[in-house]
Amino acid sequence: MSKPGLLLIGGATERMMERFEAEFTVTRKDDLNGTNDAIIAVATNGHDGVPAPIMAALPNLKVVSCYGVGYDAIDTAACNARGILVSHTPNVLNDDVANTAILLMLGVSRSVVRDDAYVRAGNWVAKGNAPLTNSVENAKVGILGMGRIGERIAEKLTVFTPHIQYHTRCPKDVPYSYSDDLMAMAADVDILIAIVPGGPATDKLINDDVLNALGPNGMLINVARGSVVDEAAMVKALQDGRLGYAGLDVFEAEPKVPEALFEMENVLLLPHVASATHETRRAMGDLVTDNLSEYLKSGQVLTPIPECQT
Ligand code: NDP
């Protein structure tokens, strides 16, 4: 019997390819040529999603397996309308994404990149001790988002500070103070960490007013999505000194990053790598393939997105 078809959008590791090819006939996106009736599954990622023309070219599509917990690039309404199951990779990346938030917070506050450059440039010998930096001990931290990753960030933060609050639309059963007002929370904290999904509901939630509330000594950490922050307003606030510091893993038009940020010593920039360790990416890849295998076995997926109605 011939194997069912799988369309691969974006990359896949060797390990994922082996598992895909054991169960499916794999077509890569660039090789898709018009309508394909044999393809029942798509493996994609949160950045590329499934573009509408591809959805239209796959009349028998039944399941989309997304490599990543964020799936804002996938048109979930269109999938629901066609009864297409969508899975993602929650939980397996919680620790590494939370570690990246902490890494950025410490890296910015202790000026790690600046001081590394100081040593390499011979300034320690030439100019003496590096300038002092800031401590995060007992800092007041606000977390925008208290889901799987937000809670893990909060747990890890308790090593540094007891002063943790969070903002979400609904309060959670967690031992941290709830704030129903993002701006009030930003005004009250030293460090604001964003870890909410992307998409219209969170678009530019961290706007100029929130940045002003965070203030000239405040630090913004974004490990969520670039769309969550008004990036132009953030760059301007940093330039004006209205916002003190930023640690950023994600950007509005990534991989393009506003060049104005390149000059700033009070900013740490990462190329969207919060989950990008060998260990976590392997676990994510396994979950992508496990979801597809499960679909072949039972017609269900292991980790459906919450919007899945089938
Ligand atoms: P969860 O769904 O577990 O948590 C999402 C949290 O965001 C919930 O607490 C939710 O609470 C809150 N939230 C959602 N919408 C809003 C809103 N409009 N205003 C305020 N709070 C809101 O997701 P995860 O913790 O697993 O992941 C969160 C996101 O992190 C992902 O969707 C992804 O975009 C990003 N991410 C980034 C990575 C990177 O590489 N930088 C890696 C992994 C994830 P409530 O519904 O009550 O508002």
Boltz pocket constraint, residues with backbone or C-beta under 6 A from the ligand:
constraints:
  - pocket:
      binder: B
      contacts: [[A, 69], [A, 70], [A, 71], [A, 90], [A, 91], [A, 93], [A, 97], [A, 144], [A, 145], [A, 146], [A, 147], [A, 148], [A, 149], [A, 150], [A, 167], [A, 168], [A, 169], [A, 170], [A, 171], [A, 195], [A, 196], [A, 197], [A, 198], [A, 201], [A, 202], [A, 222], [A, 223], [A, 224], [A, 225], [A, 249], [A, 250], [A, 272], [A, 273], [A, 274], [A, 275]]
      max_distance: 6.0
